[in-house]
Amino acid sequence: MNKKSIQPNTKSTQMRTQTIIIPELEEAMERYHPHKLTWSDKDNAILKRYYCRVPITSLEQILRRNSKTIHDQAIRLGGTRGEPFEAEP
């Protein structure tokens, strides 16, 4: 009995890709900003003035950041977590 070996097709197949653009999604992506990467001087001023003087939930809404990010930035600015900044002269 002769056994035939089965060999895979060696011809390469190329896949074509097509770019599909959906205008509504393109417009949404232009408006989408998942994260603010930098703190503006105005954001920092608000943080220094109101940190631990108003509820953290208020700062979260105003600064559009979560409480951990706000606490971390307060420490970067020289503050202490859970304590207000000293009033500037």
N, C-alpha and C positions, 0 to 999 in steps of 0.2 A: 504494500500500500504506500503510495506516495502522498506525503503530506505537503500541502502548499502553505507556505508562510504568508501570512497576511501582513502587508506592509502599509503603513499609513500613507495617505495621500501627501506627497511631498510638495505639491504645488502650494505656494503661499497664497493665502486669501487676504485680500486687503479690505478693511472695513472703511466704509465711507462715513464720515461724521457730518452732520448738518447742524448749523447754528440756528437756533430758533429764538427769536426775540419777541417778547411779549411786552408791548408798550406800557401797560398798566404796572407790571412788575418793575420795569426799568425806572418809572417815575417813583414808585414806592422806595426803591433802593436809594434814590437820590436823597430822600427825606429821612431814611433810616440811619440813626446814629446810636448803636448799641451801648457805647461807652464814651464818656467824656475822658479824654486822655490827659488833659492838662487842667489845672486849676487857674482861673483868671485872677487878677489882682482883686477884682470885685468879689469873687467867691471867697477868697481868703479874708478880705475885710469883713464880710458878713459872718464868716466862721469865727473870727477873732472877737467880734462884737457880741455875738449871741450864743456862742458855745457854752453850754451848761447854764445858760440864763433863761432859755426857752426849752420846751420839750424837744427831744431829738427828732420826734416825728415831724415837727414843724420845719426843722432844718432839712430833713430828708426831702420834704416837698419843695422847699424853696431852692435848694441846691441840686435837686434831682440826683441824689446819691444815697446809697444805703448807709446805715449807722456805722458799720465797720470802716467804710471809706472815710467818713467824716471824722471818726476818732483817730484814724491813722494820720490824716492830714493835720489834725490838731497837734499831734505829737511831732510831726515833721516841722511844724511852725514854732516849735519850742514850748508848747503847752504840755499840760499833764492830763492824762485821760481822766475824765470825770470832774475836772476843776476848771472854772472859768479863767480866761486870760486876764492878766492884770490890766487895769485901765491905763491907757497911754497918757502921758502928761500933756 
